[in-house]
Amino acid sequence: MKPFAILALTLILASACTNHSNDDTIAAVEIMINNCDYDAAQRACDKLVADSATNQLSASQWGQLAIAYMSLAESTNEDANTALATQCYRKAFATDSDSASVFFDNIGIEEAAFAHTLLMLSSSIDSPADLNDFEADTIPTDIN
């Protein structure tokens, strides 16, 4: 496991010197997640998002971050990482909806469940349910 962490760290450090730094960092994040190095992956994802104003991310990079955050949500900070994944998903489509659609249409089977969840969450933000349409549940008077 250590060699993979060293490789991931090397990719991150090397990426600071190249034009493909975002792709390299995202590749390193995927390696970290696969090797259960969730803290390092979390820091790398958070840094990419924080630096996104100066390092403009492509729609597919936003999509990759959305999937990475969903993967992280399975192991740590479920609510916060799911919220961040949803934001990244929405940013992907805001950046370039055609590229985002292509990215999410071509992800692997394992990530497809994440993409579906993100679609549902994003849709509920855009079109929230009217709670007045729902009837309150009633409590039975007799439980026998």
C-alpha positions in Angstrom: 0.0 0.0 0.0 2.9 2.4 0.7 4.3 2.2 -2.8 0.9 3.4 -4.2 0.7 6.2 -1.7 4.2 7.3 -2.7 3.3 7.0 -6.4 0.2 9.1 -5.8 2.2 11.7 -3.9 4.8 11.8 -6.6 2.0 12.3 -9.2 0.6 15.2 -7.2 4.0 16.9 -6.8 5.0 16.3 -10.4 1.6 17.7 -11.6 2.4 21.1 -10.1 5.0 21.5 -13.0 2.8 20.4 -15.9 -0.1 21.6 -17.9 -2.0 18.4 -17.0 -1.8 19.0 -13.3 -5.6 18.6 -12.8 -5.7 15.3 -14.6 -2.7 14.1 -12.8 -4.1 15.0 -9.4 -7.4 13.4 -10.2 -5.6 10.2 -11.3 -3.7 10.3 -8.0 -7.0 10.7 -6.1 -8.4 7.6 -7.8 -5.2 5.7 -6.7 -5.6 7.0 -3.2 -9.2 5.9 -3.0 -8.5 2.5 -4.4 -5.8 2.1 -1.7 -8.1 3.4 1.1 -6.0 6.5 1.7 -9.2 8.6 2.2 -7.6 11.4 4.1 -5.1 12.2 1.3 -7.8 11.8 -1.3 -10.0 14.2 0.6 -7.3 16.8 0.9 -6.5 16.5 -2.8 -10.1 16.8 -3.9 -10.7 19.7 -1.6 -7.6 21.5 -2.9 -8.7 21.0 -6.5 -12.1 22.5 -5.8 -10.6 25.4 -3.8 -8.2 26.2 -6.6 -10.8 25.8 -9.3 -11.2 29.6 -9.7 -7.6 29.8 -10.9 -7.2 26.3 -12.4 -10.2 26.1 -14.5 -11.6 22.6 -14.5 -13.2 21.0 -17.5 -16.6 19.4 -17.4 -15.1 15.9 -17.3 -12.8 16.9 -14.5 -15.7 18.2 -12.5 -17.4 14.9 -13.3 -14.4 12.9 -12.1 -14.4 14.9 -8.9 -18.1 14.3 -8.4 -17.5 10.5 -8.6 -14.4 10.8 -6.3 -16.5 12.6 -3.7 -19.2 10.0 -3.9 -16.5 7.3 -3.4 -15.2 9.2 -0.4 -18.8 9.5 0.9 -19.0 5.7 1.2 -16.1 5.8 3.7 -16.0 9.2 5.4 -18.0 12.4 5.9 -21.0 11.0 4.0 -23.2 14.0 4.1 -20.5 16.6 3.4 -18.9 14.6 0.6 -22.3 13.8 -1.0 -23.0 17.6 -1.0 -19.6 18.3 -2.5 -20.2 15.6 -5.1 -23.6 17.2 -6.0 -21.9 20.6 -6.4 -19.2 19.1 -8.7 -21.9 17.3 -10.7 -23.8 20.6 -11.2 -20.5 22.4 -12.0 -19.8 19.8 -14.7 -23.0 20.6 -16.5 -22.7 24.3 -15.9 -19.2 24.2 -17.5 -20.2 22.3 -20.6 -23.4 20.3 -20.6 -22.5 18.3 -23.7 -19.1 17.2 -22.4 -20.6 16.4 -19.0 -23.3 14.3 -20.6 -20.6 12.4 -22.6 -18.6 11.9 -19.5 -21.5 10.5 -17.4 -22.8 8.4 -20.3 -19.4 6.7 -20.5 -18.5 5.9 -16.9 -18.1 2.4 -15.6 -20.8 0.3 -14.1 -19.5 0.8 -10.6 -19.8 4.6 -11.0 -23.2 4.5 -12.7 -25.0 4.2 -9.3 -23.1 7.3 -8.1 -24.1 9.2 -11.3 -27.8 8.2 -10.9 -27.7 9.3 -7.3 -26.2 12.6 -8.3 -28.8 13.1 -11.1 -31.6 12.5 -8.5 -30.0 14.9 -6.0 -29.4 17.6 -8.6 -32.9 17.2 -10.0 -34.4 17.6 -6.5 -32.4 20.9 -6.1 -33.7 22.2 -9.4 -37.3 21.0 -8.9 -38.0 20.5 -5.2 -41.1 18.6 -4.3 -44.1 20.6 -3.0 -44.5 19.3 0.5 -48.1 20.5 0.5 -49.0 17.7 -1.9 -48.1 15.1 0.7 -50.6 14.0 3.3 -49.3 13.6 6.8 -48.9 10.0 8.0 -51.4 9.0 10.6 -50.6 7.1 13.7 -52.9 4.2 14.3 -55.0 4.4 17.4 -54.8 0.6 17.9 -51.6 -1.3 17.3 -53.2 -4.7 17.8 
